[in-house]
Amino acid sequence: MNKIVFTLLTFLAFANINAQIVKPVKWTSRVEVTSVDAFNLIMDGKIDEGWHVYSQFTPVDGPLPAEFVFKDAKGNYELIGKVKESPYKKEFNDIFGVDEYYFEKSVTFTQKVKIINAKLTSIKAQIDYQVCKQACINDNMQFTFALPDSKAALSSTVVSDTTTASSSQFTVSEPAKPEVETVAEAPKKEESKGLLTLFILSLLGGFAATFTPCVYPMIPMTVSFFLKQPGRKSKGKFNAIFYGICIVLICFAITIPFHIFEGISRDIFSEVSTNVYVNIFFFLIFTVFAISFFGAFEITIPTSLSNRTDKASNKGGLIGIFFMALTLIIVSFSCIGPALGFVFGTSLNSDGGATILSIAMLGFGFGLALPFMFFALVPSFLGRMPKSGGWLNTLKVVFGFVELALAFKFLSNADIGLDLHLLHREIFIAIWIAIFAGLSLYLFGKITLPHDSVLSHISVGRLLLAITSLAFTVYLIPGLWGSPLKLISAFPPPMTYSESPQGFGSKVSPESNKELPEGAELTVHNIVSFTDYKTGVAYAKKVNKPIMIDFTGKQCVNCRLMENNVWSDEKVLSILKNDVVLISLYGDDKKELPESDQYVTKEGKEINTIGKKWSEFQITRFNNNSRPLYVLLDLNEKELNTPVAYTPDISEYLTWLKDGVSKFK
């Protein structure tokens, strides 16, 4: 009964999608005059219920981000900054292994331009975007912005309806007021929970930084200094607590420049996960700090700076205490620098701008200051603190191994951004296995580093940490064979970014030994597939098998779900391998077509990439623009049965396959 209900619901959900072209986003555009020679070009999209459009800042290897093209800018106008977006929602995608940024119900994109050519009367622009529900659609919209007389309408807004690409009707109205309900804000409870989690994790990072050779010995010395000063003990406790507060304020003060230049820094925050150079920078920083933690060298702030702050701390009073806190941070930079770098790196990968960084740094500062304030309030516990010794250096080395592992996450981001395919998922996991295996050997006492003390035995704490590290290393090993490794899914490259669909070290399948037809390749589950329609059809006629078109996308979530959960079924897989000729046409392939194959449609769409070619083919031939879409054809290229879209029920999909194949003559 449940299966019958599910089948009916699925049918109802996709009845319209399979029958017509779907346009889930209705676009309008307007021009806002900001000065005599500057305008805001505004694109408003109203999104149908249940659908969502992806942000231009969606991370690499996730869903398809929005892209903007402003035409004929040279000599006519210049773009001021990047396209601004209404705030988006953020959600982790298990399929791609990355966060996806998306809009629901409505979206607004704004591009500021400065006019250079005073005779310019209009600006043409285009947006390419992906909109998804249970199916995904790659679409685009062309806009023509008529530029009003800025002097006559300096305070007016020009609005144009661009639900069709060629619209050119304009009216003058007051500047549009923002809607009360927007997709800008995720649910407050979820947002608060995320901020609290970030604060707690940063606090733990700051607290961990106190267990380093630069900071830990300073705790009893500093607390004792305040408590033993002449006068009442309450004043000494107040000074120690104020010292901790200064540490928190200094950490927060580091983020102030990001707030001052919020408009500029926001782009950096949003784009860092895809910015190649920023990720390479963090990789180098983390690697240098890791090597320093191993004992190769010490990273120190210039002594002139530390000397100045130390002299300022002798002034006494609250100002002197502030400079004491500043001196602590400066002289202990070699130990807390990597932790600060980690907080900065993770915050920059978030979407909350300077606010997120400030919350993270407040948490870090509070964690760093907590021991100083705690022991000032409860000085009797000072005598119970473990003595400084070799264990501090051991902990520092452990931090070094962790820093080195995290460094490769940033290098992986850069590799994906450049599409170099040098750091595949298997190589990344192999590097992590080597790093944590090295950490395990170190903790077991099999490796010694320059600043290590002579070990006569291993402490219980060190043994437990070694066992934990070894267990984690063993956990990583199946990842070489394609295991999803859900515990660390946010760190390695996604499953699709690997040396082979089956994972490194898998057995060679019989299909791999067969000579592939010209123009074919092995795809998921070792299915032979063609990526060119004409080539695939020609091969189907040669072997006398029905044609199955798979309209898919590299960044299509439901396409991956179908491949992983439905195509993997033994009976379905047998048909795909033996009874049909599969043609996979990727609607989001960014590779440019040869100039001779590029063209413009009757509607004015520029078809200049492989993806646009197959998307247009799907629309004109099958009156459908959703992905995935599966079509069964005979050798005359006529449909054998009704095409289907996303069909997660295996039995339903199998029935559809068998029905089409049985009608082939």
Secondary structure, DSSP 8 states (H G I E B T S, - for coil): -HHHHHHHHHHHHHHHHHHS----EEEEEEEEEEETTEEEEEEEEEE-TT-EEE-TT--TTSS---EEEE-S-TTTEEEEEEEEE---EEEEETTTTEEEEEEESEEEEEEEEEE--TT--EEEEEEEEEEESSSEEEEEEEEEEE---TTTTTT-EEEE--SSTT---EEEES-----SS-TT---HHHHHHHHHHHHHHHHHHHHHHTSSTTTTTHHHHHHHHHHTSSS-HHHHHHHHHHHHHHHHHHHHHTTHHHHHTHHHHHHHHHHTTT-HHHHHHHHHHHHHHHHHHTTS------HHHHHHHHHHHTT-HHHHHHHHHHHHHHHTHHHHHHHHHHHHHHHHTSSSHHHHHHHHHHHHHHHHHHHHHHHHH-GGGGGGS---SHHHHHHHHHHHHHHHHHHHHHHHHHHHHHT--SS-HHHHHHHHHHHHHHHHHHHTTS---TT----SS--HHHHHHHHHHHHHHHHHGGGGGT---GGGTTSS--TTSSSSTT-TT----HHHHS---TTEEE-GGG-EEESSHHHHHHHHHHHT--EEEEEE-TT-HHHHHIIIIITTSHHHHHHHHHT-EEEEEETT---B--GGG-EE-TT--EE-BHHHHHHHHHHHHHS---BSEEEEE-TTS-BSS--B-----HHHHHHHHHHHHHT--
